[in-house]
């Protein structure tokens, strides 16, 4: 009996254990099924993406940047097809072996490649390692394809500056976005490895020029080699730009500067004349027709990836090729400032056109004199401005005082940026009492007023500011904002935006004063004037002013400002040659060649009227 009871108890215990085990098994299956359901339903999309990430890649297709055209439709900056090397992280981090082999082929440091990979970790898109590689590198990569899993060759548009250095400071250049720019541009859709504008118009209008990138969904094999295209979104090209620049005038200005600098360095004592600026503008609306700064650089070096050696050559050049001296260079304006001094003296009644002042070679209060000790005797206003007489304008400074000189200099626009649509513009410096007191803690002296009256001492101006001054004289006192872009065009050619002339100021001068200044400037280019050798027999009447600015760091700078035709101004020009000596011999020859190009002087008579209308009557 007891034995039967014991067996029953054991059976009950076994059944109880089996029940518990069964429940555990059921719970395990429930947990597994629940987890499977969660993975399939709730997390299905996530793991599907992970799986696709092992075989599907999003290959970005870079949008071509907009094209720059000159005012007559000549393409100046375009795009060309090129190859880029990218890396696809297949199933995990790129093996060191692949990085080292790629480093050897691309002649690129391992560290640089690793840094690019770190910056772009965490996505399945290709990481661009090097742009604009040559066909020889493409061949090497294809020959070693099996050793380079994840390495792909992409086709991308490469910025092409058609004429190399021509217009370099206008266009600027493009290059790969850096960390700071990426952080600042994320809100506007910028991403790692983007090619963006870094300087000039490329930078100012980058968002218009860059377009919208496309992309392709591509299936790849285990080596990262594309197998088939699963989907594709075409890129949208950037907007094109019609500039105010005239290619022929720009080309002539650049050639004229280069030839003159070589001549000065090799045929004269001005061997340090290695930098110069020339700008041409329509004085009636502020359209820039040409802008040259020398020395320059080749923007193509940056679009293809500048080497350390190339960058060192540019960066260590003592004449700073990257500086756009047309808008950032600050120079004593020299005798070109006498236009302002004369205008102030006439307008305020400090002198009459008929009054004659005796020039004995030196002023009678402070013994400051003319260059080379020249003495012109009794001279009136027109003679003094035409012959750029220092003693006469010292006396004008004496009668005006520094405060009136400052007032009229600022009225003409000096001491403030012009507002041109380029980055890096300087505002110059107008000589005044407050500046000297603030910087040097000293009172103002009459001798400093004398210096200011002839554009020396504290006076500093950019070439573009001086171009505005001669333009205001030419057009009756109107100051227009200089600009370089005429229209922005959509890729289909439709006009997106048109840039109209913008008047930003006026010089309050009577027509009598302006007329007398114009007549005096006309005498500069006539027989006996300081620019008569170049323009005495010029077929188009020219008005202008030469200038020679003292330079404490070397030889004098040579200036020339001018406009033409005298009776209906359609082009204004400024030229400065650093350490070129007298403006009449260094700057005037450059301006003459620019004027010849603008008026097509060297062309046949049948062609001249046509070119005159399209290139000068703007």
DOZA-698603 format. One record per residue (C-alpha): residue number from 1; x, y, z; residue in three letters. Coordinates in Angstrom, 1 decimal. Example, Ala and Ser with C-alpha at 12.3 -4.5 7.8 and 13.67 -1.06 7.14 Angstrom:
% DOZA-698603
i,u,v,w,aa
1,12.3,-4.5,7.8,ALA
2,13.7,-1.1,7.1,SER
This chain:
% DOZA-698603
i,u,v,w,aa
1,0.0,0.0,0.0,UNK
2,2.7,2.4,1.0,UNK
3,4.6,1.4,-2.2,UNK
4,1.6,2.4,-4.4,UNK
5,1.3,5.7,-2.6,UNK
6,5.0,6.5,-3.2,UNK
7,4.7,5.6,-6.9,UNK
8,1.7,8.0,-7.2,UNK
9,3.5,10.8,-5.5,UNK
10,6.4,10.3,-7.9,UNK
11,4.1,10.3,-10.9,UNK
12,2.5,13.5,-9.8,UNK
13,5.9,15.2,-9.3,UNK
14,7.0,14.1,-12.8,UNK
15,3.7,15.4,-14.3,UNK
16,4.2,18.7,-12.5,UNK
17,7.8,19.0,-13.8,UNK
18,6.7,18.2,-17.3,UNK
19,4.0,20.8,-17.0,UNK
20,6.5,23.4,-15.9,UNK
21,8.9,22.4,-18.7,UNK
22,6.1,22.6,-21.2,UNK
23,5.2,26.0,-20.0,UNK
24,8.8,27.1,-20.3,UNK
25,9.0,25.8,-23.8,UNK
26,5.8,27.5,-24.7,UNK
27,7.1,30.8,-23.2,UNK
28,10.3,30.5,-25.1,UNK
29,8.4,29.9,-28.4,UNK
30,6.2,32.9,-27.6,UNK
31,9.2,35.0,-26.9,UNK
32,10.9,33.9,-30.1,UNK
33,7.8,34.4,-32.2,UNK
34,7.2,37.8,-30.6,UNK
35,10.8,38.8,-31.3,UNK
36,10.5,37.5,-34.8,UNK
37,7.3,39.5,-35.3,UNK
38,8.9,42.6,-33.9,UNK
39,11.9,42.3,-36.2,UNK
40,9.8,41.6,-39.2,UNK
41,7.1,44.2,-38.6,UNK
42,8.4,47.0,-36.4,UNK
43,12.1,46.8,-37.4,UNK
44,11.7,45.3,-40.8,UNK
45,12.4,48.5,-42.7,UNK
46,15.5,49.2,-40.6,UNK
47,17.1,45.8,-41.3,UNK
48,16.0,45.9,-44.9,UNK
49,18.0,49.1,-45.3,UNK
50,20.9,47.5,-43.6,UNK
51,20.8,44.6,-45.9,UNK
52,20.5,46.9,-48.9,UNK
53,23.4,48.9,-47.6,UNK
54,25.5,45.8,-48.2,UNK
55,24.6,45.7,-51.9,UNK
56,23.0,49.0,-52.9,UNK
57,24.8,52.4,-53.0,UNK
58,23.5,55.9,-53.6,UNK
59,26.0,57.4,-56.1,UNK
60,25.7,61.2,-56.1,UNK
61,25.8,62.9,-59.5,UNK
62,27.2,66.4,-59.2,UNK
63,25.3,69.1,-60.9,UNK
64,27.3,71.2,-63.5,UNK
65,27.9,74.7,-62.3,UNK
66,26.5,77.6,-64.2,UNK
67,28.5,79.0,-67.1,UNK
68,29.9,82.6,-67.1,UNK
69,29.4,84.5,-70.4,UNK
70,30.7,87.9,-71.3,UNK
71,28.3,90.6,-72.4,UNK
72,28.4,89.4,-76.0,UNK
73,27.8,85.7,-75.3,UNK
74,31.4,84.5,-75.2,UNK
75,31.8,81.7,-72.7,UNK
76,34.5,82.5,-70.2,UNK
77,34.0,79.8,-67.6,UNK
78,32.5,76.4,-68.3,UNK
79,32.7,72.7,-67.2,UNK
80,34.5,69.7,-68.6,UNK
81,34.1,66.0,-67.8,UNK
82,36.5,64.5,-65.4,UNK
83,37.1,61.5,-63.2,UNK
84,37.0,61.2,-59.4,UNK
85,38.1,58.3,-57.2,UNK
86,35.7,57.4,-54.4,UNK
87,35.6,54.7,-51.8,UNK
88,32.6,52.6,-50.8,UNK
89,32.6,51.1,-47.3,UNK
90,31.3,47.6,-48.4,UNK
91,30.6,45.7,-45.1,UNK
92,32.6,47.7,-42.6,UNK
93,35.7,49.9,-42.3,UNK
94,37.9,50.1,-45.4,UNK
95,40.8,47.8,-44.9,UNK
96,44.2,49.4,-44.3,UNK
97,45.6,47.3,-47.2,UNK
98,43.2,49.0,-49.7,UNK
99,44.1,52.5,-48.3,UNK
100,47.8,51.9,-48.7,UNK
101,47.4,50.7,-52.2,UNK
102,45.2,53.6,-53.2,UNK
103,47.7,56.0,-51.5,UNK
104,50.4,54.6,-53.8,UNK
105,48.3,54.9,-56.9,UNK
106,47.0,58.4,-56.2,UNK
107,50.3,59.7,-54.8,UNK
108,48.4,60.8,-51.8,UNK
109,49.2,60.4,-48.1,UNK
110,47.5,57.6,-46.1,UNK
111,46.6,60.1,-43.4,UNK
112,44.8,62.3,-45.9,UNK
113,42.7,59.4,-47.1,UNK
114,42.0,58.3,-43.6,UNK
115,40.9,61.8,-42.7,UNK
116,38.4,61.9,-45.6,UNK
117,37.0,58.5,-44.5,UNK
118,36.6,59.8,-40.9,UNK
119,34.7,62.9,-42.0,UNK
120,32.2,60.8,-44.0,UNK
121,31.8,57.8,-41.7,UNK
122,28.3,56.5,-41.0,UNK
123,26.7,56.4,-44.4,UNK
124,26.5,54.2,-47.5,UNK
125,27.4,56.9,-50.0,UNK
126,30.8,56.8,-51.8,UNK
127,33.4,59.0,-50.2,UNK
128,35.3,61.1,-52.7,UNK
129,39.0,60.8,-52.2,UNK
130,40.5,62.7,-55.2,UNK
131,39.0,64.6,-58.1,UNK
132,40.1,65.2,-61.7,UNK
133,42.4,62.2,-61.9,UNK
134,44.0,61.5,-65.3,UNK
135,43.4,58.5,-67.6,UNK
136,46.7,56.9,-66.4,UNK
137,45.3,56.6,-62.8,UNK
138,42.0,55.3,-64.1,UNK
139,43.9,52.6,-66.0,UNK
140,46.0,51.6,-62.9,UNK
141,42.8,51.3,-60.8,UNK
142,41.0,49.2,-63.4,UNK
143,44.1,46.9,-63.8,UNK
144,44.1,46.3,-60.0,UNK
145,40.4,46.2,-59.5,UNK
146,40.4,42.8,-57.6,UNK
147,42.9,44.3,-55.1,UNK
148,40.8,47.4,-54.5,UNK
149,37.4,46.4,-53.2,UNK
150,35.1,49.4,-52.7,UNK
151,37.2,51.7,-55.0,UNK
152,35.0,53.2,-57.7,UNK
153,35.6,55.7,-60.5,UNK
154,33.0,58.5,-60.8,UNK
155,32.5,60.9,-63.7,UNK
156,32.0,64.5,-62.5,UNK
157,32.0,68.0,-64.1,UNK
158,35.2,69.9,-63.5,UNK
159,35.2,73.7,-63.5,UNK
160,37.1,74.9,-66.5,UNK
161,38.5,78.5,-66.7,UNK
162,38.8,78.6,-70.4,UNK
163,41.5,81.3,-70.6,UNK
164,43.4,80.3,-67.5,UNK
165,44.5,83.5,-65.7,UNK
166,42.2,85.8,-67.7,UNK
167,39.7,87.3,-65.3,UNK
168,40.9,85.2,-62.4,UNK
169,40.2,87.9,-59.8,UNK
170,36.7,88.4,-61.2,UNK
171,35.7,84.7,-61.4,UNK
172,37.6,83.4,-58.3,UNK
173,37.9,79.7,-58.0,UNK
174,36.1,76.6,-56.7,UNK
175,37.4,73.9,-54.3,UNK
176,36.2,71.2,-51.9,UNK
177,34.3,72.5,-48.9,UNK
178,36.2,72.6,-45.6,UNK
179,35.0,71.9,-42.1,UNK
180,34.2,75.5,-41.2,UNK
181,32.3,76.1,-44.5,UNK
182,30.5,72.8,-44.0,UNK
183,29.3,73.7,-40.6,UNK
184,28.1,77.1,-41.8,UNK
185,26.4,75.7,-44.9,UNK
186,24.6,72.7,-43.6,UNK
187,21.4,74.7,-43.2,UNK
188,21.5,75.5,-46.9,UNK
189,22.0,71.9,-48.0,UNK
190,25.8,71.8,-48.2,UNK
191,27.4,68.5,-47.5,UNK
192,30.8,66.9,-47.2,UNK
193,33.0,66.8,-50.4,UNK
194,30.9,69.5,-52.1,UNK
195,32.7,71.7,-54.5,UNK
196,31.9,75.3,-53.7,UNK
197,33.0,78.8,-54.7,UNK
198,35.8,80.1,-52.6,UNK
199,36.6,83.5,-54.1,UNK
200,35.3,86.1,-56.5,UNK
201,31.9,85.7,-58.3,UNK
202,32.1,81.9,-57.7,UNK
203,31.8,82.6,-54.0,UNK
204,29.3,85.5,-54.1,UNK
205,26.8,83.6,-56.4,UNK
206,27.7,80.0,-55.3,UNK
207,24.1,79.1,-54.5,UNK
208,22.9,80.2,-57.9,UNK
209,25.8,78.6,-59.7,UNK
210,25.9,75.2,-58.0,UNK
211,22.6,73.7,-59.1,UNK
212,21.0,70.6,-57.5,UNK
213,22.9,67.4,-57.4,UNK
214,21.3,64.2,-58.7,UNK
215,22.0,60.6,-57.9,UNK
216,21.8,57.0,-58.9,UNK
217,20.7,54.0,-56.9,UNK
218,23.3,51.3,-57.9,UNK
219,23.6,47.7,-57.0,UNK
220,27.2,46.7,-56.4,UNK
221,29.0,43.4,-56.0,UNK
222,31.4,42.4,-53.2,UNK
223,34.2,44.5,-54.6,UNK
224,32.1,47.6,-54.8,UNK
225,31.9,47.4,-58.6,UNK
226,28.5,48.7,-59.9,UNK
227,26.4,45.8,-61.3,UNK
228,23.2,47.6,-62.4,UNK
229,21.4,50.9,-62.0,UNK
230,18.2,50.5,-60.0,UNK
231,17.1,54.2,-60.3,UNK
232,18.4,57.6,-61.3,UNK
233,17.6,61.2,-60.6,UNK
234,19.1,63.6,-63.1,UNK
235,21.0,66.6,-61.7,UNK
236,19.7,70.2,-62.3,UNK
237,22.5,72.4,-63.7,UNK
238,23.2,75.7,-62.0,UNK
239,22.1,79.1,-63.3,UNK
240,24.2,80.7,-66.0,UNK
241,25.5,84.3,-65.7,UNK
242,25.9,87.0,-68.3,UNK
243,28.6,89.4,-67.1,UNK
244,29.1,93.0,-67.9,UNK
245,32.7,92.1,-68.9,UNK
246,33.7,92.6,-72.5,UNK
247,36.1,89.7,-73.4,UNK
248,38.0,91.7,-76.0,UNK
249,38.6,94.7,-73.7,UNK
250,39.5,92.3,-70.8,UNK
251,41.9,90.4,-73.0,UNK
252,43.5,93.6,-74.3,UNK
253,43.9,95.0,-70.8,UNK
254,45.6,91.9,-69.5,UNK
255,48.0,91.7,-72.5,UNK
256,48.8,95.4,-72.2,UNK
257,49.7,95.1,-68.5,UNK
258,51.8,92.0,-69.1,UNK
259,53.7,93.7,-71.9,UNK
260,54.2,96.9,-70.0,UNK
261,55.5,95.1,-66.9,UNK
262,58.0,93.2,-68.9,UNK
263,59.1,96.4,-70.7,UNK
264,59.5,98.2,-67.4,UNK
265,61.5,95.4,-65.8,UNK
266,63.8,94.8,-68.7,UNK
267,64.2,98.1,-70.5,UNK
268,64.0,100.7,-67.7,UNK
269,65.3,101.3,-64.2,UNK
270,62.0,100.3,-62.8,UNK
271,62.9,96.6,-62.3,UNK
272,60.6,96.2,-59.4,UNK
273,57.4,97.0,-61.4,UNK
274,55.8,93.6,-61.0,UNK
275,52.2,94.5,-60.1,UNK
276,49.6,96.6,-61.7,UNK
277,45.8,97.1,-62.0,UNK
278,43.5,98.2,-64.9,UNK
279,39.8,98.6,-64.7,UNK
280,37.3,99.8,-67.4,UNK
281,33.8,100.8,-66.6,UNK
282,30.8,102.4,-68.3,UNK
283,30.4,105.7,-66.4,UNK
284,26.7,105.9,-67.3,UNK
285,25.7,102.8,-65.4,UNK
286,28.5,101.3,-63.4,UNK
287,29.0,98.2,-65.6,UNK
288,32.5,96.9,-65.3,UNK
289,33.9,96.2,-68.8,UNK
290,37.3,94.8,-67.7,UNK
291,39.2,94.3,-64.4,UNK
292,42.8,93.1,-64.2,UNK
293,45.0,92.6,-61.2,UNK
294,48.6,91.5,-61.6,UNK
295,50.2,89.2,-60.7,UNK
296,47.4,86.7,-61.1,UNK
297,46.9,83.0,-60.6,UNK
298,45.4,80.1,-62.6,UNK
299,42.0,79.1,-61.0,UNK
300,42.2,75.7,-62.8,UNK
301,44.9,74.7,-60.3,UNK
302,42.2,74.8,-57.5,UNK
303,39.4,73.1,-59.4,UNK
304,41.6,70.1,-60.1,UNK
305,43.2,70.0,-56.7,UNK
306,46.2,72.3,-56.1,UNK
307,49.4,70.7,-55.1,UNK
308,51.5,71.8,-52.1,UNK
309,54.2,73.0,-54.4,UNK
310,51.8,75.0,-56.5,UNK
311,50.2,76.6,-53.4,UNK
312,53.6,77.4,-52.0,UNK
313,54.6,79.3,-55.1,UNK
314,51.4,81.4,-55.0,UNK
315,51.4,81.9,-51.3,UNK
316,55.0,83.0,-51.0,UNK
317,55.0,85.4,-53.9,UNK
318,55.8,88.8,-52.4,UNK
319,53.4,90.5,-54.8,UNK
320,50.4,88.5,-53.6,UNK
321,48.8,87.0,-56.7,UNK
322,45.6,86.1,-54.7,UNK
323,44.9,89.7,-53.8,UNK
324,42.5,91.5,-56.1,UNK
325,44.3,94.8,-56.0,UNK
326,41.6,96.5,-58.1,UNK
327,39.4,96.5,-55.0,UNK
328,41.6,95.7,-52.1,UNK
329,44.8,97.6,-53.0,UNK
330,45.1,100.9,-51.1,UNK
331,47.5,103.4,-52.6,UNK
332,48.2,107.2,-52.3,UNK
333,46.2,108.6,-55.3,UNK
334,48.9,111.1,-56.1,UNK
335,48.0,113.8,-58.6,UNK
336,44.8,112.1,-59.6,UNK
337,43.4,113.5,-56.3,UNK
338,43.9,117.0,-57.7,UNK
339,40.6,116.6,-59.4,UNK
340,38.9,116.7,-56.0,UNK
341,41.1,119.5,-54.7,UNK
342,40.3,121.6,-57.8,UNK
343,36.6,120.9,-57.6,UNK
344,36.4,121.9,-54.0,UNK
345,38.4,125.1,-54.6,UNK
346,36.3,126.2,-57.5,UNK
347,33.0,125.3,-55.9,UNK
348,33.8,127.1,-52.6,UNK
349,35.1,130.1,-54.4,UNK
350,38.7,129.8,-53.1,UNK
351,39.9,130.4,-56.6,UNK
352,38.5,131.6,-59.9,UNK
353,39.3,130.0,-63.3,UNK
354,41.0,133.2,-64.4,UNK
355,43.2,133.8,-61.3,UNK
356,46.9,133.1,-61.9,UNK
357,49.3,131.9,-59.3,UNK
358,53.0,132.2,-59.5,UNK
359,54.9,128.9,-59.5,UNK
360,58.5,129.5,-58.7,UNK
361,59.2,125.8,-58.1,UNK
362,58.3,125.9,-54.4,UNK
363,55.5,127.1,-52.3,UNK
364,56.2,130.4,-50.4,UNK
365,54.9,129.2,-47.0,UNK
366,56.3,125.7,-46.8,UNK
367,59.1,124.9,-49.3,UNK
368,57.4,122.0,-51.0,UNK
369,57.8,121.9,-54.8,UNK
370,57.2,120.2,-58.0,UNK
371,58.9,117.0,-59.3,UNK
372,62.3,117.5,-60.8,UNK
373,62.3,121.1,-59.4,UNK
374,60.2,122.4,-62.3,UNK
375,58.8,126.0,-62.2,UNK
376,55.9,126.9,-64.5,UNK
377,55.6,130.6,-63.7,UNK
378,52.1,132.3,-63.7,UNK
379,49.5,129.6,-64.3,UNK
380,45.7,129.4,-64.1,UNK
381,43.4,126.5,-63.1,UNK
382,43.3,124.8,-66.5,UNK
383,47.0,125.0,-66.9,UNK
384,47.7,123.7,-63.4,UNK
385,45.5,120.7,-63.8,UNK
386,46.6,119.9,-67.3,UNK
387,50.3,120.1,-66.3,UNK
388,49.7,118.6,-62.8,UNK
389,51.4,121.5,-61.0,UNK
390,52.1,120.7,-57.4,UNK
391,52.7,124.3,-56.2,UNK
392,49.3,125.5,-57.5,UNK
393,47.5,122.7,-55.6,UNK
394,49.5,123.2,-52.5,UNK
395,48.0,126.7,-52.5,UNK
396,44.6,125.3,-53.1,UNK
397,45.1,123.1,-50.0,UNK
398,46.2,126.1,-48.1,UNK
399,43.1,128.0,-49.0,UNK
400,40.7,125.1,-48.4,UNK
401,42.0,123.6,-45.2,UNK
402,41.9,119.9,-44.4,UNK
403,38.3,119.8,-43.3,UNK
404,37.0,121.0,-46.7,UNK
405,39.3,118.6,-48.5,UNK
406,37.9,115.8,-46.4,UNK
407,34.3,116.9,-47.1,UNK
408,34.8,116.8,-50.9,UNK
409,36.8,113.6,-50.9,UNK
410,33.9,111.9,-49.1,UNK
411,31.4,113.5,-51.4,UNK
412,33.2,111.8,-54.3,UNK
413,33.0,108.5,-52.5,UNK
414,36.4,108.1,-51.0,UNK
415,36.7,106.5,-47.6,UNK
416,33.9,104.0,-48.2,UNK
417,33.5,100.8,-50.2,UNK
418,31.9,101.1,-53.6,UNK
419,29.6,98.1,-53.0,UNK
420,30.8,96.1,-56.0,UNK
421,29.6,92.5,-55.9,UNK
422,33.0,91.0,-55.1,UNK
423,34.3,90.0,-51.6,UNK
424,37.3,91.7,-50.0,UNK
425,36.9,95.4,-51.0,UNK
426,38.8,98.0,-49.0,UNK
427,37.5,101.4,-48.1,UNK
428,40.8,103.4,-48.3,UNK
429,41.5,106.4,-46.1,UNK
430,40.5,110.0,-46.3,UNK
431,43.1,112.3,-44.6,UNK
432,41.5,114.0,-41.6,UNK
433,42.2,115.5,-38.2,UNK
434,40.4,112.8,-36.2,UNK
435,42.4,109.9,-37.8,UNK
436,45.7,111.5,-36.9,UNK
437,44.6,112.3,-33.3,UNK
438,43.2,108.8,-32.8,UNK
439,46.2,106.9,-34.2,UNK
440,49.1,109.1,-33.4,UNK
441,47.7,111.4,-30.7,UNK
442,49.0,114.5,-32.5,UNK
443,47.6,117.8,-33.9,UNK
444,47.2,118.4,-37.6,UNK
445,49.9,120.5,-39.4,UNK
446,49.6,122.7,-42.5,UNK
447,52.3,120.6,-44.3,UNK
448,50.0,117.6,-44.0,UNK
449,47.2,119.6,-45.7,UNK
450,49.6,120.3,-48.5,UNK
451,50.4,116.6,-48.8,UNK
452,46.7,115.7,-48.7,UNK
453,45.9,118.3,-51.5,UNK
454,48.1,116.4,-54.0,UNK
455,47.0,112.9,-52.9,UNK
456,49.9,112.1,-50.6,UNK
457,50.4,111.8,-46.9,UNK
458,47.5,110.0,-45.2,UNK
459,45.4,109.8,-48.4,UNK
460,44.7,106.2,-49.6,UNK
461,42.4,105.0,-52.3,UNK
462,41.6,101.8,-54.2,UNK
463,41.8,101.8,-58.1,UNK
464,38.1,101.2,-58.2,UNK
465,37.4,104.3,-56.1,UNK
466,39.6,106.4,-58.4,UNK
467,37.6,105.0,-61.3,UNK
468,34.4,106.2,-59.7,UNK
469,35.9,109.7,-59.3,UNK
470,36.7,110.1,-63.0,UNK
471,33.3,108.5,-63.9,UNK
472,31.5,111.1,-61.8,UNK
473,33.3,113.9,-63.6,UNK
474,32.4,112.3,-66.9,UNK
475,28.7,111.7,-66.3,UNK
476,27.8,114.9,-64.5,UNK
477,28.3,113.9,-60.9,UNK
478,26.3,110.7,-60.6,UNK
479,27.9,107.8,-58.7,UNK
480,26.7,104.3,-59.7,UNK
481,27.5,101.1,-57.8,UNK
482,30.0,99.1,-59.9,UNK
483,28.7,95.7,-60.9,UNK
484,29.9,92.7,-62.8,UNK
485,26.7,90.7,-63.5,UNK
486,24.1,91.7,-66.0,UNK
487,21.7,88.8,-65.9,UNK
488,21.2,85.4,-64.3,UNK
489,19.8,82.8,-66.6,UNK
490,18.1,79.5,-65.9,UNK
491,19.6,76.4,-67.6,UNK
492,16.8,76.7,-70.3,UNK
493,17.9,80.3,-71.1,UNK
494,15.0,82.1,-69.4,UNK
495,16.0,85.2,-67.4,UNK
496,15.9,84.7,-63.7,UNK
497,17.1,88.1,-62.6,UNK
498,18.3,91.3,-64.3,UNK
499,20.7,93.7,-62.6,UNK
500,19.7,97.3,-63.2,UNK
501,22.0,100.3,-62.7,UNK
502,22.0,101.6,-59.1,UNK
503,22.8,105.2,-58.3,UNK
504,24.3,105.5,-54.8,UNK
505,25.3,109.1,-54.6,UNK
506,25.8,112.4,-56.3,UNK
507,28.6,115.0,-56.2,UNK
508,27.1,118.4,-55.5,UNK
509,29.0,120.5,-58.1,UNK
510,27.7,123.2,-60.4,UNK
511,27.8,122.5,-64.1,UNK
512,30.2,125.4,-64.4,UNK
513,32.7,123.7,-62.1,UNK
514,32.3,120.3,-63.8,UNK
515,32.7,121.8,-67.2,UNK
516,35.9,123.5,-66.3,UNK
517,37.4,120.3,-64.8,UNK
518,36.4,118.4,-67.9,UNK
519,38.1,121.0,-70.1,UNK
520,41.2,120.8,-68.0,UNK
521,41.3,117.1,-68.2,UNK
522,40.9,117.3,-72.0,UNK
523,44.0,119.4,-72.0,UNK
524,45.9,116.6,-70.3,UNK
525,45.6,114.5,-73.5,UNK
526,46.1,117.4,-75.9,UNK
527,49.4,118.9,-77.0,UNK
528,51.5,120.0,-74.1,UNK
529,49.6,117.8,-71.6,UNK
530,51.1,115.0,-69.5,UNK
531,49.4,112.3,-71.6,UNK
532,49.8,114.1,-75.0,UNK
533,52.5,111.7,-76.3,UNK
534,50.1,108.8,-76.2,UNK
535,46.8,110.5,-77.0,UNK
536,47.7,113.7,-78.9,UNK
537,46.6,112.2,-82.3,UNK
538,44.2,109.6,-80.9,UNK
539,41.1,109.4,-83.2,UNK
540,38.7,109.5,-80.2,UNK
541,38.9,112.6,-77.9,UNK
542,40.2,111.6,-74.5,UNK
543,40.1,113.4,-71.1,UNK
544,42.3,112.1,-68.3,UNK
545,44.7,112.8,-65.5,UNK
546,48.1,111.3,-64.9,UNK
547,49.5,110.9,-61.4,UNK
548,52.7,109.8,-59.7,UNK
549,52.4,108.6,-56.1,UNK
550,55.4,108.6,-53.7,UNK
551,56.0,105.2,-52.3,UNK
552,58.0,104.8,-49.0,UNK
553,58.8,101.2,-49.8,UNK
554,60.3,101.7,-53.2,UNK
555,59.9,103.5,-56.5,UNK
556,56.9,105.7,-57.2,UNK
557,53.5,104.3,-58.4,UNK
558,52.2,105.5,-61.7,UNK
559,48.5,106.4,-62.1,UNK
560,46.2,107.3,-65.0,UNK
561,42.5,107.9,-65.0,UNK
562,40.6,108.8,-68.2,UNK
563,37.3,108.7,-70.0,UNK
564,36.2,108.8,-73.7,UNK
565,34.7,110.1,-75.9,UNK
566,35.2,113.5,-74.3,UNK
567,31.8,114.8,-75.5,UNK
568,29.8,111.7,-74.8,UNK
569,31.6,109.5,-72.2,UNK
570,31.0,105.8,-72.7,UNK
571,34.1,104.2,-71.1,UNK
572,36.2,105.2,-68.1,UNK
573,39.6,103.7,-67.4,UNK
574,41.9,103.6,-64.4,UNK
575,45.5,102.2,-64.4,UNK
576,48.1,102.0,-61.7,UNK
577,51.5,100.4,-62.0,UNK
578,53.2,99.7,-58.7,UNK
579,56.7,101.1,-58.6,UNK
580,56.4,102.0,-62.3,UNK
581,57.5,105.6,-61.9,UNK
582,55.7,108.5,-63.7,UNK
583,52.1,107.7,-64.6,UNK
584,52.7,109.3,-68.0,UNK
585,55.3,106.7,-69.0,UNK
586,54.1,103.6,-67.0,UNK
587,50.3,103.7,-66.8,UNK
588,49.2,105.8,-69.9,UNK
589,50.5,103.2,-72.5,UNK
590,48.3,100.5,-70.9,UNK
591,45.3,102.8,-70.9,UNK
592,45.9,103.6,-74.6,UNK
593,45.7,99.9,-75.6,UNK
594,42.5,99.5,-73.6,UNK
595,41.0,102.4,-75.4,UNK
596,42.1,101.0,-78.7,UNK
597,40.4,97.8,-78.0,UNK
598,37.2,99.5,-76.8,UNK
599,37.0,101.7,-79.9,UNK
600,38.4,99.1,-82.2,UNK
601,41.0,101.6,-83.4,UNK
602,43.2,98.9,-85.1,UNK
603,40.3,97.4,-87.1,UNK
604,39.1,98.2,-90.6,UNK
605,36.9,101.2,-91.1,UNK
606,33.9,99.1,-92.2,UNK
607,34.0,97.2,-88.9,UNK
608,34.7,100.1,-86.6,UNK
609,31.1,101.5,-86.4,UNK
610,29.6,98.1,-85.5,UNK
611,32.1,97.4,-82.8,UNK
612,31.8,101.0,-81.5,UNK
613,28.0,100.4,-80.9,UNK
614,28.2,97.0,-79.3,UNK
615,31.3,97.5,-77.2,UNK
616,31.2,101.1,-76.2,UNK
617,27.7,102.5,-76.6,UNK
618,26.5,100.4,-73.6,UNK
